[in-house]
């Protein structure tokens, strides 16, 4: 693995007609080797079919999507079924119904807000859309997405540059739709020609240098991490330098919260994928906060992990951006969805 983990960080812009222009941002830090990596993802809880996590909620718990159902992961690490029974949530087993948790922010110009603690889940398939799940576990259809597209990313705009809307990416042949969805279910197209991207998308905090408030999304095929501005412009934030390709490259992302400390931790879904070179462990992975801080990660930084083996970089952006390789998971890991954090 080490012989092709060469590091570079690039900035640039996507010219929709001319392709992607890249400009070097900063020299990469030396690559740690083998066992001297400062941080390691470890198996935390077994859960068949786990595909994503969202939160934390006000009580510190996470919502977990697995095998077409939802669970709650408590602060004590206990998994409990959630949104079951009549009016509960269920979806097909096999697709990637990523999830996001609303924080109650008022949507700009809408006269309403997303209810704090509500869960919103992608609904792939012949009728793509969004499912809303209330904090007490009642599920309902929230809104439809453009037909013949495949939704593959979901997050909330907590910074405000997208109006505190729900932001969704949806694959359309070789391009990606970026959609901003209001609390009444209205769908606005930010761009219909974004580069291919999917997985654990996130909106950057205001502190994230020139990219504060942008949508951050990884591309497993190219190994690039993109920033999408509210006007639809796509910028290459970083080139990971990690192995890339289908089911291999960068897939998951998340920002360390402001009060993240040594007693906190990061969590990531490690989904089982039969027949894959990296078949996964059917586990929720955990990365201790003490290791992240020792590795130099700080609140406001971006973590990005690959689908294969959860190789993880930390990206820090101020006037310029830097990127460092700091962690990996079990070699067979098949990471999916968002990176989430306790606070």
C-alpha positions as CSV (number, residue, x, y, z in Angstrom):
1,X,0.0,0.0,0.0
2,X,2.7,2.4,1.0
3,X,4.4,2.7,-2.3
4,X,1.6,4.5,-3.9
5,X,0.4,6.7,-1.0
6,X,2.0,9.8,-2.3
7,X,0.6,13.0,-1.0
8,X,-0.5,16.2,-2.7
9,X,-3.0,18.8,-1.9
10,X,-4.5,20.8,-4.7
11,X,-6.8,23.7,-5.2
12,X,-8.5,24.7,-8.4
13,X,-11.9,25.0,-10.0
14,X,-14.1,23.0,-12.2
15,X,-14.6,24.5,-15.7
16,X,-17.8,22.8,-16.7
17,X,-17.0,23.0,-20.3
18,X,-13.2,22.5,-20.1
19,X,-12.7,20.0,-17.2
20,X,-10.9,20.3,-13.9
21,X,-7.9,22.6,-13.4
22,X,-5.7,21.9,-10.4
23,X,-3.2,24.1,-8.7
24,X,-0.8,23.0,-5.9
25,X,-1.9,24.2,-2.5
26,X,0.8,23.1,0.0
27,X,3.5,20.5,0.4
28,X,2.2,17.3,2.0
29,X,3.5,16.1,5.4
30,X,5.7,13.0,5.4
31,X,3.6,9.8,5.2
32,X,3.6,7.7,8.4
33,X,4.5,4.1,7.9
34,X,2.8,0.9,9.1
35,X,2.3,0.6,12.8
36,X,3.5,4.1,13.6
37,X,0.2,5.6,12.3
38,X,-1.0,7.8,15.2
39,X,-4.6,6.8,15.1
40,X,-6.6,3.6,14.4
41,X,-10.2,2.8,13.8
42,X,-11.3,-0.3,15.8
43,X,-14.5,-2.4,15.8
44,X,-16.9,-1.0,18.4
45,X,-20.3,-2.6,18.0
46,X,-21.4,-5.4,15.6
47,X,-24.5,-4.5,13.5
48,X,-25.5,-6.5,10.4
49,X,-26.0,-4.3,7.4
50,X,-24.8,-1.0,9.0
51,X,-24.5,1.7,6.3
52,X,-24.6,5.1,8.1
53,X,-24.8,7.1,11.3
54,X,-26.3,10.6,12.0
55,X,-26.2,12.9,15.0
56,X,-25.6,13.3,17.8
57,X,-29.0,14.2,19.0
58,X,-29.6,16.4,22.1
59,X,-29.2,13.5,24.4
60,X,-25.9,12.5,22.8
61,X,-27.2,9.4,21.0
62,X,-26.7,8.6,17.3
63,X,-29.2,7.3,14.8
64,X,-27.9,4.3,12.8
65,X,-29.1,2.9,9.5
66,X,-28.7,-0.8,9.0
67,X,-30.3,-3.5,6.9
68,X,-33.2,-1.3,6.0
69,X,-34.0,-0.3,9.6
70,X,-33.0,2.3,12.1
71,X,-31.3,2.0,15.5
72,X,-30.3,4.3,18.3
73,X,-26.7,4.1,19.6
74,X,-26.7,5.6,23.1
75,X,-23.9,7.4,24.8
76,X,-23.2,4.3,26.8
77,X,-22.7,2.4,23.5
78,X,-26.0,0.4,23.6
79,X,-27.8,-0.3,20.4
80,X,-31.6,-0.2,20.5
81,X,-34.2,-0.6,17.7
82,X,-35.8,2.7,16.6
83,X,-38.9,3.6,14.5
84,X,-40.5,0.2,14.6
85,X,-44.0,-1.0,14.5
86,X,-47.0,0.7,12.7
87,X,-46.0,4.0,11.1
88,X,-42.3,3.1,11.6
89,X,-39.4,3.1,9.1
90,X,-38.4,0.3,6.8
91,X,-36.7,0.4,3.4
92,X,-35.1,-2.1,0.9
93,X,-32.0,-4.0,2.0
94,X,-29.1,-3.4,-0.5
95,X,-29.2,0.3,-1.5
96,X,-27.4,3.0,0.6
97,X,-30.2,5.0,2.4
98,X,-27.9,7.5,4.0
99,X,-29.4,9.6,6.8
100,X,-29.1,13.1,8.4
101,X,-30.4,14.7,11.6
102,X,-32.0,18.1,11.7
103,X,-30.9,20.7,14.2
104,X,-33.9,23.0,14.2
105,X,-32.4,25.9,12.3
106,X,-34.9,28.2,10.6
107,X,-34.8,28.0,6.8
108,X,-34.1,31.3,5.1
109,X,-37.2,32.9,3.5
110,X,-39.4,29.8,4.2
111,X,-41.2,30.8,7.4
112,X,-40.6,27.3,8.9
113,X,-37.8,25.1,10.2
114,X,-36.8,21.5,10.2
115,X,-37.9,20.1,13.6
116,X,-34.9,19.5,15.8
117,X,-34.0,15.8,16.1
118,X,-35.9,14.7,13.0
119,X,-34.2,12.1,10.8
120,X,-34.2,12.4,7.0
121,X,-33.3,9.3,5.0
122,X,-32.5,8.9,1.3
123,X,-35.0,6.6,-0.6
124,X,-33.2,5.2,-3.7
125,X,-35.0,3.2,-6.2
126,X,-37.6,3.7,-9.0
127,X,-39.2,6.5,-7.0
128,X,-36.4,8.4,-5.5
129,X,-37.2,10.7,-2.6
130,X,-36.7,11.6,1.1
131,X,-38.3,9.9,4.1
132,X,-38.8,11.9,7.3
133,X,-38.7,10.2,10.7
134,X,-39.9,12.0,13.8
135,X,-38.0,11.8,17.1
136,X,-40.7,9.4,18.4
137,X,-40.2,7.1,15.4
138,X,-43.0,7.9,12.9
139,X,-42.0,7.8,9.3
140,X,-43.6,9.6,6.3
141,X,-42.8,10.6,2.8
142,X,-41.2,14.0,2.8
143,X,-40.5,14.9,-0.8
144,X,-39.8,13.4,-4.2
145,X,-36.4,13.8,-6.0
146,X,-35.9,14.1,-9.8
147,X,-36.9,10.8,-11.5
148,X,-34.3,8.6,-13.0
149,X,-31.6,9.8,-10.6
150,X,-29.9,8.0,-7.8
151,X,-29.7,9.9,-4.4
152,X,-26.3,9.2,-2.9
153,X,-25.6,11.9,-0.3
154,X,-27.5,13.9,2.3
155,X,-26.6,16.5,5.0
156,X,-27.9,19.6,6.6
157,X,-26.5,23.1,6.0
158,X,-25.7,24.2,9.6
159,X,-23.6,27.2,8.5
160,X,-26.3,29.0,6.5
161,X,-24.9,29.6,3.0
162,X,-27.5,27.2,1.6
163,X,-30.2,28.8,3.7
164,X,-30.1,26.1,6.4
165,X,-31.7,23.7,4.0
166,X,-31.3,19.9,3.6
167,X,-28.6,19.4,0.9
168,X,-28.8,16.2,-1.3
169,X,-26.7,14.9,-4.1
170,X,-28.2,12.6,-6.7
171,X,-26.3,10.8,-9.5
172,X,-27.5,11.4,-13.0
173,X,-25.5,9.3,-15.5
174,X,-21.9,10.9,-15.4
175,X,-22.9,14.0,-13.5
176,X,-24.3,14.9,-10.1
177,X,-27.3,17.0,-9.1
178,X,-26.8,19.1,-6.0
179,X,-30.2,19.9,-4.5
180,X,-31.2,22.2,-1.6
181,X,-34.5,21.2,0.0
182,X,-36.6,23.5,2.2
183,X,-38.7,22.6,5.3
184,X,-41.9,22.5,3.1
185,X,-40.3,19.9,0.8
186,X,-39.5,22.4,-2.0
187,X,-36.5,21.3,-4.1
188,X,-34.1,23.7,-5.6
189,X,-31.3,22.7,-8.0
190,X,-27.9,24.2,-7.0
191,X,-26.2,22.6,-10.0
192,X,-27.0,19.7,-12.4
193,X,-23.4,19.3,-13.5
194,X,-21.3,18.7,-10.4
195,X,-18.5,16.1,-10.6
196,X,-19.3,12.5,-9.5
197,X,-19.5,12.4,-5.7
198,X,-21.3,10.3,-3.1
199,X,-21.2,9.1,0.5
200,X,-20.7,11.1,3.7
201,X,-21.1,14.7,2.4
202,X,-21.0,17.6,4.8
203,X,-21.2,21.4,4.9
204,X,-18.0,23.0,6.2
205,X,-18.1,25.2,9.3
206,X,-17.5,28.9,8.8
207,X,-14.0,28.4,10.3
208,X,-12.9,26.2,7.4
209,X,-10.9,29.0,5.6
210,X,-12.1,30.0,2.1
211,X,-14.3,26.9,2.0
212,X,-16.4,27.8,5.1
213,X,-20.1,27.1,4.3
214,X,-19.4,25.1,1.2
215,X,-20.6,21.6,0.6
216,X,-17.8,19.1,0.9
217,X,-18.1,15.8,-1.0
218,X,-15.6,13.0,-1.8
219,X,-15.2,11.1,-5.1
220,X,-14.0,7.5,-4.6
221,X,-13.1,7.0,-8.3
222,X,-10.7,10.0,-8.6
223,X,-9.6,10.3,-4.9
224,X,-10.5,14.0,-5.0
225,X,-12.5,15.9,-2.4
226,X,-14.7,18.7,-3.8
227,X,-16.1,21.9,-2.4
228,X,-19.4,23.0,-3.9
229,X,-20.3,26.6,-3.5
230,X,-23.9,27.9,-3.2
231,X,-23.7,29.2,-6.8
232,X,-23.0,25.6,-8.0
233,X,-19.3,26.2,-8.7
234,X,-17.2,23.1,-7.9
235,X,-13.7,23.4,-6.6
236,X,-11.1,20.7,-5.9
237,X,-10.3,21.1,-2.2
238,X,-7.9,18.2,-2.0
239,X,-6.5,15.2,-3.8
240,X,-6.2,12.5,-1.1
241,X,-3.2,10.7,-2.4
242,X,-4.8,7.4,-1.3
243,X,-5.8,4.5,-3.5
244,X,-8.9,5.3,-5.5
245,X,-11.4,3.6,-7.7
246,X,-14.9,2.0,-7.3
247,X,-15.4,0.7,-3.7
248,X,-11.9,1.8,-2.9
249,X,-11.4,5.6,-2.7
250,X,-12.6,8.4,-0.4
251,X,-16.2,7.8,0.6
252,X,-16.8,9.2,4.1
253,X,-16.4,12.7,5.6
254,X,-17.1,14.7,8.7
255,X,-16.0,17.8,10.6
256,X,-14.7,17.7,14.2
257,X,-17.1,19.7,16.3
258,X,-16.1,22.8,18.2
259,X,-15.8,21.2,21.6
260,X,-14.3,17.9,20.6
261,X,-11.9,16.6,23.2
262,X,-9.8,13.7,24.2
263,X,-12.7,11.9,25.9
264,X,-14.8,12.1,22.7
265,X,-14.6,9.8,19.6
266,X,-15.4,9.5,15.9
267,X,-17.7,6.7,14.6
268,X,-18.0,5.2,11.1
269,X,-20.1,2.4,9.5
270,X,-18.2,-0.6,8.2
271,X,-20.7,-2.4,6.0
272,X,-20.5,-6.0,4.9
273,X,-20.3,-6.3,1.1
274,X,-20.4,-9.9,-0.1
275,X,-17.8,-10.8,-2.7
276,X,-15.9,-7.5,-2.3
277,X,-12.1,-7.4,-2.0
278,X,-12.7,-5.4,1.2
279,X,-15.9,-7.2,2.4
280,X,-16.3,-5.2,5.7
281,X,-16.9,-6.3,9.2
282,X,-20.6,-5.5,9.8
283,X,-19.5,-3.1,12.6
284,X,-19.6,0.4,13.8
285,X,-16.0,1.6,14.0
286,X,-14.6,3.9,16.6
287,X,-11.6,6.2,16.6
288,X,-10.8,7.7,20.1
289,X,-10.5,11.4,20.4
290,X,-7.3,11.1,22.3
291,X,-5.7,9.5,19.2
292,X,-7.1,12.1,16.9
293,X,-5.8,15.0,19.0
294,X,-2.4,13.3,19.4
295,X,-2.3,13.0,15.6
296,X,-2.8,16.8,15.3
297,X,-6.5,16.9,14.4
298,X,-8.3,19.9,15.9
299,X,-11.9,21.1,16.2
300,X,-13.1,22.3,12.8
301,X,-10.8,20.1,10.8
302,X,-12.2,17.7,8.1
303,X,-11.7,13.9,8.3
304,X,-12.1,11.9,5.1
305,X,-11.9,8.1,5.0
306,X,-11.6,5.7,2.1
307,X,-14.2,2.9,1.5
308,X,-11.4,0.3,1.4
309,X,-9.7,-0.1,4.8
310,X,-10.9,3.3,6.2
311,X,-7.6,5.0,5.4
312,X,-8.2,8.5,6.9
313,X,-6.8,11.9,6.2
314,X,-7.2,15.1,8.2
315,X,-7.6,18.4,6.2
316,X,-7.1,21.7,7.8
317,X,-8.0,24.9,5.9
318,X,-7.2,28.5,6.9
319,X,-5.4,30.8,4.4
320,X,-4.2,27.5,2.7
321,X,-5.0,23.9,3.2
322,X,-2.9,21.0,4.5
323,X,-3.6,17.3,4.5
324,X,-2.1,14.5,6.5
325,X,-2.7,10.7,6.6
326,X,-3.4,9.8,10.2
327,X,-5.4,6.6,10.5
328,X,-6.6,3.3,9.0
329,X,-9.1,0.7,10.0
330,X,-9.1,-3.1,9.8
331,X,-7.7,-4.1,6.3
332,X,-11.0,-5.7,5.3
333,X,-13.1,-2.7,6.2
334,X,-15.8,-1.4,3.8
335,X,-16.5,2.1,5.1
336,X,-19.8,3.9,4.2
337,X,-21.6,7.1,4.9
338,X,-20.8,9.9,7.4
339,X,-18.1,10.2,10.0
340,X,-19.9,11.4,13.2
341,X,-18.5,12.6,16.5
342,X,-19.5,12.7,20.2
343,X,-19.2,16.2,21.8
